[in-house]
């Protein structure tokens, strides 16, 4: 397969901003709710260098999946630990959904004059940014540790059920890797079936 350098460059702005806004949203909401752990570690910033994991970023560019550096959160500093932890966790995916909406407005406003115009290129960058932010939103809402969706589910469950659900945390990464591997090597696209429909629906609405 030929390496598509143009596609890499077009994807890069959306990926960098998507990861950055996601982690910043975690850090900012935690700070607003009383936990300054992320702020003290320099994560309360929109500088991508503070949030990007080198290996995770390379993988998302070349393999289609990856990660940023998780924002440290100490729920013990929250006024209402269970509720506020859910709010901080949900802030990441919510920020990507909001970003997709803002990019969609810009996408509608960009004039396109020919397939080789600057406007056409910028429009394609915006389109890919919308897609990646939706992907980041709905992928993180999957209720499998260490994704945000699992922490949200745990925070919403009654305590006894939350403790039982937490027992799955050590095997969560293995479950997630298995789901990715099944899609890549066995053509059993569990992830696509979970997050594909809402992504395609919103892409149609937004673009």
PLY file of the C-alpha trace (Angstrom):
ply
format ascii 1.0
element vertex 207
property float x
property float y
property float z
element edge 206
property int vertex1
property int vertex2
end_header
0.00 0.00 0.00
1.38 3.42 -1.01
1.96 5.92 1.77
-0.48 8.82 1.39
1.43 11.84 2.69
-1.29 14.26 1.58
-3.91 12.39 3.59
-1.60 12.45 6.60
-1.25 16.23 6.39
-5.00 16.71 5.98
-5.75 14.49 8.98
-3.13 16.00 11.27
-4.89 19.27 12.31
-8.10 17.47 13.31
-6.22 14.79 15.21
-4.01 17.24 17.10
-6.90 19.52 18.02
-9.27 16.64 18.80
-6.90 15.03 21.28
-5.94 18.40 22.78
-9.48 19.68 23.34
-10.52 16.31 24.79
-7.79 16.24 27.42
-8.06 19.98 28.13
-11.79 19.52 28.81
-11.00 16.85 31.41
-8.39 19.09 33.04
-10.54 22.26 32.99
-13.67 20.59 34.35
-11.67 18.89 37.12
-10.14 22.24 38.05
-13.54 23.93 38.11
-14.89 21.18 40.38
-12.06 21.44 42.89
-9.28 19.13 41.69
-6.11 20.98 40.65
-4.02 17.83 40.02
-3.99 18.26 36.24
-3.41 22.01 36.52
-0.35 21.48 38.74
1.05 19.05 36.15
0.72 21.55 33.32
-2.30 19.95 31.67
-4.63 22.95 31.94
-3.50 24.19 28.54
-4.43 24.02 24.86
-0.79 23.34 23.93
-0.88 19.96 22.12
2.60 19.09 23.37
1.25 18.85 26.92
-1.33 16.24 25.97
-0.02 14.15 23.08
1.54 10.76 23.62
4.18 10.22 20.90
3.39 6.54 20.33
-0.37 7.04 20.58
-0.26 9.90 18.05
1.85 7.92 15.57
-0.52 4.98 15.83
-3.60 7.08 15.14
-1.87 8.52 12.08
-0.60 5.26 10.64
-2.71 2.49 12.20
-6.08 4.15 12.69
-6.17 3.96 16.49
-4.20 5.58 19.27
-4.37 7.69 22.40
-3.30 10.86 24.18
-1.78 11.13 27.66
-4.58 10.62 30.20
-5.29 13.61 32.42
-4.67 12.79 36.11
-7.79 13.20 38.22
-8.12 12.87 42.02
-11.84 12.42 42.82
-11.09 12.83 46.53
-10.71 16.58 45.90
-14.21 16.92 44.47
-17.06 18.23 46.57
-19.25 15.38 45.34
-16.74 12.70 44.24
-19.05 10.31 42.35
-21.10 12.96 40.58
-18.16 15.22 39.77
-16.05 12.33 38.48
-18.83 11.51 36.01
-18.99 15.17 34.92
-15.22 15.40 34.44
-15.15 12.13 32.53
-18.05 13.09 30.28
-16.46 16.47 29.54
-13.94 14.87 27.18
-16.40 13.30 24.72
-18.75 16.28 25.08
-15.94 18.65 24.07
-15.31 16.63 20.90
-19.01 16.68 20.01
-19.08 20.46 20.52
-15.90 20.85 18.46
-17.43 18.82 15.63
-20.40 21.19 15.66
-18.19 24.30 15.52
-16.10 22.84 12.70
-19.30 22.00 10.84
-20.36 25.67 10.96
-16.98 26.67 9.51
-17.30 23.90 6.93
-20.57 25.39 5.69
-19.04 28.86 5.47
-15.86 28.00 3.53
-16.18 28.92 -0.17
-15.06 26.18 -2.55
-13.79 27.28 -5.96
-12.49 24.24 -7.82
-10.96 21.03 -6.53
-7.44 22.49 -6.28
-8.31 25.73 -4.53
-7.17 26.72 -1.05
-10.81 26.80 0.02
-11.29 23.21 -1.15
-8.25 22.05 0.80
-9.35 23.87 3.95
-12.83 22.42 3.52
-11.37 18.92 3.39
-9.32 19.60 6.54
-12.50 20.71 8.31
-14.43 17.68 7.07
-11.78 15.30 8.38
-11.65 17.24 11.64
-15.39 16.83 12.08
-15.12 13.11 11.45
-12.21 12.60 13.84
-13.88 14.54 16.65
-17.04 12.46 16.26
-14.90 9.33 16.20
-13.10 10.41 19.36
-16.40 11.25 21.06
-18.22 7.99 20.38
-15.17 5.73 20.70
-14.53 7.10 24.18
-18.16 6.51 25.14
-17.78 2.75 24.72
-18.21 1.31 28.26
-14.91 -0.57 28.33
-12.01 0.45 30.57
-9.90 2.57 30.25
-12.32 4.55 28.05
-14.43 7.39 29.42
-17.65 5.47 28.87
-16.69 2.86 31.45
-16.02 5.50 34.11
-19.32 7.21 33.35
-21.20 3.90 33.68
-19.40 3.11 36.93
-20.32 6.51 38.35
-23.98 6.10 37.45
-24.39 2.59 38.82
-25.45 1.90 42.43
-22.42 1.38 44.66
-22.60 -2.42 44.83
-22.93 -2.71 41.06
-20.24 -0.08 40.55
-17.79 -2.14 42.63
-18.65 -5.25 40.63
-18.21 -3.36 37.35
-14.83 -2.06 38.53
-13.53 -5.62 38.65
-13.45 -5.52 34.86
-10.95 -2.64 34.86
-7.77 -4.80 34.75
-9.00 -6.71 31.68
-10.51 -3.68 29.95
-7.47 -2.92 27.74
-7.36 -6.56 26.63
-11.05 -6.45 25.70
-10.49 -3.25 23.75
-7.45 -4.65 21.91
-9.39 -7.79 21.09
-12.20 -5.71 19.59
-9.70 -3.78 17.46
-7.92 -6.96 16.38
-11.16 -8.68 15.41
-12.00 -5.79 13.13
-8.52 -5.62 11.60
-7.72 -9.31 11.14
-10.97 -11.29 11.36
-13.31 -8.85 9.63
-15.57 -8.83 12.69
-16.00 -5.10 13.10
-17.54 -4.80 16.57
-16.29 -1.24 17.02
-17.69 -0.18 13.68
-21.09 -1.59 14.53
-21.08 0.23 17.86
-19.92 3.67 16.84
-20.37 3.71 13.06
-24.13 4.48 13.00
-24.04 7.60 15.24
-20.93 8.90 13.46
-22.43 8.49 10.01
-25.74 9.96 11.15
-24.12 13.09 12.58
-21.73 13.44 9.62
-24.78 13.57 7.39
-26.47 16.14 9.59
-23.41 18.33 10.12
-21.98 18.30 6.61
0 1
1 2
2 3
3 4
4 5
5 6
6 7
7 8
8 9
9 10
10 11
11 12
12 13
13 14
14 15
15 16
16 17
17 18
18 19
19 20
20 21
21 22
22 23
23 24
24 25
25 26
26 27
27 28
28 29
29 30
30 31
31 32
32 33
33 34
34 35
35 36
36 37
37 38
38 39
39 40
40 41
41 42
42 43
43 44
44 45
45 46
46 47
47 48
48 49
49 50
50 51
51 52
52 53
53 54
54 55
55 56
56 57
57 58
58 59
59 60
60 61
61 62
62 63
63 64
64 65
65 66
66 67
67 68
68 69
69 70
70 71
71 72
72 73
73 74
74 75
75 76
76 77
77 78
78 79
79 80
80 81
81 82
82 83
83 84
84 85
85 86
86 87
87 88
88 89
89 90
90 91
91 92
92 93
93 94
94 95
95 96
96 97
97 98
98 99
99 100
100 101
101 102
102 103
103 104
104 105
105 106
106 107
107 108
108 109
109 110
110 111
111 112
112 113
113 114
114 115
115 116
116 117
117 118
118 119
119 120
120 121
121 122
122 123
123 124
124 125
125 126
126 127
127 128
128 129
129 130
130 131
131 132
132 133
133 134
134 135
135 136
136 137
137 138
138 139
139 140
140 141
141 142
142 143
143 144
144 145
145 146
146 147
147 148
148 149
149 150
150 151
151 152
152 153
153 154
154 155
155 156
156 157
157 158
158 159
159 160
160 161
161 162
162 163
163 164
164 165
165 166
166 167
167 168
168 169
169 170
170 171
171 172
172 173
173 174
174 175
175 176
176 177
177 178
178 179
179 180
180 181
181 182
182 183
183 184
184 185
185 186
186 187
187 188
188 189
189 190
190 191
191 192
192 193
193 194
194 195
195 196
196 197
197 198
198 199
199 200
200 201
201 202
202 203
203 204
204 205
205 206
